[in-house]
Amino acid sequence: MAEAPHRKLTLVDGSGYIFRAYHALPPLTRKDGTPTGAVFGFCNMLERLVEDAAADHKITHLAVVFDAARETFRHQIYANYKANRPEPPEDLIPQFPLFRQAVDAFCVPRVELQGFEADDVIATYARLAKEAGIEVEIVSSDKDLMQLVRDGVGMYDPIKLKPIGAAEVMEKFGVPPSKVVEVQALAGDSTDNVPGVPGIGVKTAAQLINEYGDLDTLLARAAEIKQPKRRESLLANKEQALISRRLVQLDENVPVPLGLDKLAVQPCDTDRMIAFLREMEFERLVARAQSKLAGARSVPAPAASDEATAPAGPLNSAYRLVQKADELRGWVDRATRAGYVAVDTETTSLDAMQAKLVGVSLSVETGEACYIPLGHVGGGSQGALDLDGAAAQGAPEQIPMAEAVAILKPLLEDPAILKIGQNIKYDALVLSRLGIEVAPIDDTMLISFVLENGLHGHGMDELSELVLGHKPVSYDEVTGKGKTRITFDRVGLDDALRYAAEDADVTLRLHQSLKPKLRAKGMLSVYERLDRPLVPVVVAMERAGIKVDVEELRRLSAMFAKKMGELEAEIHELAGQPFNVGSPKQLGEILFDKMQLPGGRRMKTGAWGTDADVLEALAGDGHALPQKVLDWRQVQKLKSTYTDTLQQEINPETGRVHTSYALAATSTGRIASSDPNLQNIPVRTDEGRQIRRAFVAEPGNLLMSADYSQIELRILAHIADIEPLKQAFRDGIDIHAKTASEVFNVPVEGMDPMVRRSAKAINFGIIYGMSSFGLARQLGIGQREAATYIDAYFKRYPGIRDYMDRTKRQAREQGYVETIRGRRCHFPAINDKNPARRGFMERAAINAPIQGSAADIIKRAMVKLPAALARAGLKAKMLLQVHDELVFEVPEAERDATAATVRHEMEAAATLSVPLVVETGFGRNWGEAH
């Protein structure tokens, strides 16, 4: 008797597909304004699903199962079931009906049932199929479905791309699939608002179920449990546990609307599918479908032995040098079909605004990558490839630059193809100078930063070793070190291939490993709404740069040199002899050997320490010479760091200064500026303010400064829930004067400015964990008096002390704190045994939610502003971000309209219990605008 053919039913969790698609790609819209980004990703996954079903002849039945409505029979059991679920994102709601249309267009059976969840429908089909001798595969990563895993019923995680069997369920829940419901009944589920038993998590629940066998036995014998809190919680919440079990238990007997026979795989109506894709304006998918259709008509099916896909090879396994245009087109076609590509550039400089492109590497499959050399020189020649493709003498075979750019541009700009990079901001800026606007993007550096900020670095080499266990070829290996280092355009092609192709391969592997963790850790929103969309905004800012007045810089340099000379003469007079003021050794000898000033301490070298802390302490004790040295150092720093250096930083092509912004460099998520650092120009001294006057607008334009007013104090009032502070901000009261009045018991009217200054120092110092010693030094008062001020402050605002204690406790317990938007700032050394290090970490943890929230708010504003300005028809360009301030270059005729638009978007970037206020100013230069 012939053996019955093997049959298999694949059940797809439609909701899981929807949200994976929504978070996988950036937003897209049809010409009529309908959002379609998630539908595009959904169609990509549907296409692969249908292809897999066609290739796997064992898949005989297929269905996509959706939730029909939010209200189900479980709400009759427990009215608050899923009460905590947030509303779907606004741009996802209009796409819901389109998902269903997509399933129909791809000729896949679609199932949903009023009054029941998709999980119940899946459970029922799994039972019916098993009874009919049909193998079942559930495509989902939903933990609630893991209770269905058994012989003949498995799961497949579409995010991690791996099967889920009994062993994986045991690893997650600590019990076999048949006991998952018992564990969930005890542990509850905050996402679905399943109450469970307070104080019992998954680990404890598994331990109890393994010990007592099932929930009923456990509850019956709860009085025997030795641990008092656990015993009392079980006895007090018995009914709650039983209700929770009813909520998490899937119903395997729902009246499914389609019989198993209706789920049989059917040939696809390609005309209907293509019509739907055209309606959605997914032209890339249309072209792909038509190409496959044409191939199916003209190319015979592969032999069975050709159907298996080779596993991804090891690193360095299949790297290719691409030196001909046709080969490059082949790689572009592969990336187009895949819908994503890892990309990396090799250049001659770390300065993206002056670097010359040397080559590009691509990877579409792990273990495979290519390197496209474009600007290599040969035989020690100093020449290079010109933009029009003219080759330097002795250069290796390469595709002419202009031709390569023309081939790559459609791929790198295609909105349907995800470009994956490591610090892709740099690559995007380099390519933008060649007329390529890279989009959409994903960045493995930023994904890592969002996931584990504060735990480790986020450079590719470190991530490769940490995540992949692989040490990549280093830059030094192919370019050399020190004086013998060569630029990348002089690296031989074999070494260049080995290094550059691996970069793309590693980046793709990192992306596949790290991106799913964003959702698993609840960090997807931070990445998708703040960090990822910020990349193109910052690329545009860096490319725009800002104009500087060279003559003003020269004048300031001369002025600072004169001032340094005057201070030096005064210092020599106070010292009673000439010496090198810039020499710490000579200064120490003057202060502590000759003048015998107190407080000196020797370093390991034997020399006296003369850092800023030492000099400030001496100056605070009334010694004139240390204060003069501090003044000299400040002027010297302004001259060397800014007025002298900025003249060398002017880009010869643009005539402007282009700072570089680091997006993954600070513990709080703040953006950092370098080369040159324009965020650290001092604004509290007259000399520092004068430097800002050297930054100017182009003729016909003005510079506009838009600055959040006291944003960190507003955030403190919000997250610490300090009602007096909140009310003061709502009423628009001078917060420093109010604090001074309440802490020092003086009226606001006629207040001494020095009293207000003291209150301001306390207001801001508290945020940074300032001690009485620090406040005393800043205000020039005794430490005891400063301690009295701080005590009075905490008595007036006790909620601030509560916030500080609560935040330190959370940091110690969790290892991290969170911003208002959910960004995690990790502090792994918060429990360090060293008191000084632990204290530093505690102060940083207290500050992080405040400063980090401020950083997130201005990032959100930066993301929204370019589109808002474009909608308003305004030509203003965002040039700089300096902590809580944004600087724009604005046509004079548009100043008022620009100010109104910018203020609106910045003030609407977050909703707090206090108003956000943005102050704007205009001027021919930055100093006037600020």
Secondary structure, DSSP 8 states (H G I E B T S, - for coil): -------EEEEEEHHHHHHHHHHHS---B-TTS-B-HHHHHHHHHHHHHHHHHHH-TTEEEEEEE----S-BHHHHH-TTTTTT-----TTTGGGHHHHHHHHHHTT--EE--TBS-HHHHHHHHHHHHHHTT-EEEEE---GGGGGG-BTTEEEEETTTTEEE-HHHHHHHHSS-GGGHHHHHHHH-BTTTTB---TT--HHHHHHHHHHHSSHHHHHHTGGG-SSHHHHHHHHHTHHHHHHHHHHHS--S----SS-GGGGB-----HHHHHHHHHHTT-HHHHHHHHHHHHHHHHS----GGG-S------TTSEEEE--SHHHHHHHHHHHHHHTEEEEEEEES-S-TTT--EEEEEEESSTTEEEEEE-S---TT------TT----TT------HHHHHHHHHHHHH-TTSEEEESSHHHHHHHHHTTT----SEEEHHHHHHHHHTTTS---HHHHIIIII------HHHHH-SGGG---GGGS-HHHHHHHHHHHHHHHHHHHHHHHHHHHHTT-HHHIIIIIHHHHHHHHHHHHH-EEE-HHHHHHHHHHHHHHHHHHHHHHHHHHTS---TT-HHHHHIIIIIIS--SS--B-TTSSB--SHHHHHHHHHTT-HHHHHHHHHHHHHHIIIIIIIHHHHHB-TTTSEE--EEESS-STT---EEESS--S----SSHHHHHHHTTEE--TTEEEEEEEESSHHHHHHHHHTT-HHHHHHHHHT--HHHHHHHHHHT--STT--HHHHHHHHHHHHHHHTT--HHHHHHHHT--HHHHHHHHHHHHHH-HHHHHHHHHHHHHHHHHSEEE-TT--EEE-TTTT-SSHHHHHHHHHHHHHHHHHHHHHHHHHHHHHHHHHHHHHTT---EEEEEETTEEEEEEEGGGHHHHHHHHHHHHHTS---SS---EEEEEESBHHHH-
